[in-house]
């Protein structure tokens, strides 16, 4: 995979810097033993059973689990680049994006579902399109967030659900947004999605290349992230999902942030969706239950006329409802 050596060099430097400053490499874990030890020190195995028996304790426990998943993502990517294993990378993307989406869904953010855009698009990098039905279901109203993720998600949802009426409205809102003075990345993403909606493969290819340039220049992404930008791979894969005939005419973007090798591996493996990469030890069985549970749908609450926010407590309660039967079934076994 392109940029593998650069990624490993940057990762090792970050780990060594942490080691010198804090006498530990966390969260830049570099061995399976370190990872297992990290997740085997705080809880006793029987604690999960106690938690499932007392629903009042579950919200804090779930939040704690989902807040401490960064080492798995970082170590997984490190291992995948080290071994040049595209299947492993596909699986790491699947698990880490789901964990980040779930964490976001139970954290009060005071916004509508547009806040999920970046992680939804990242999930598309491993062909996980199931997340749309959970974090951007068809029955939610259009996003109204003032940044590009709102018009982007509006375009995505209307394309994904093939809603002609909503496509026309999303397109009008996007064209209005494009009249603003925008960073390269913001404009490129919106223009790429508009090109998909209009069936213009030439423009889609050009805007995907502009997006590659925008990600490379963006200050929102660190040097490690720019070795392999999930969202750019997600944009490319989204085109295949919603417009398969147009997709074959879209050129792969060039640039260091996109891995042609990974894209070709996905093509040669029928664009397989990722799966769970890391099974947590018994001490963190609750995290395994979270990953096994059926994803509940995000809902919104109207906090003032025509203005909506995520209902985090409702999502958390539905997630607990999904986890509890799995845990009890495992107890019986």
Secondary structure, DSSP 8 states (H G I E B T S, - for coil): -TTHHHHHHHHHHHHHHHHHHHSS-TT---SHHHHHHHTTSS--TTHHHHHHH-HHHHHHHHHHHHHT-HHHHHHHHHHHHHHT-HHHHHHHHHHHHHHHHHHHHTS--SS-GGGGHHHHHHHGGGT-TTHHHHHS-TTS-----SSHHHHHHHHHHHHHTT-HHHHHHHHHHHHHHTTS---HHHHHHHHHHHHHHHT-HHHHHHHHHHHHHHHHH-TTS-TTGGGS-HHHHHHHHHHHHH-HHHHTTS----STTS-HHHHHHHHHTTT----------GGGHHHHHHHHS------EEEEETTEEEE-HHHHHHHHHHHHHHHHHHHHH-
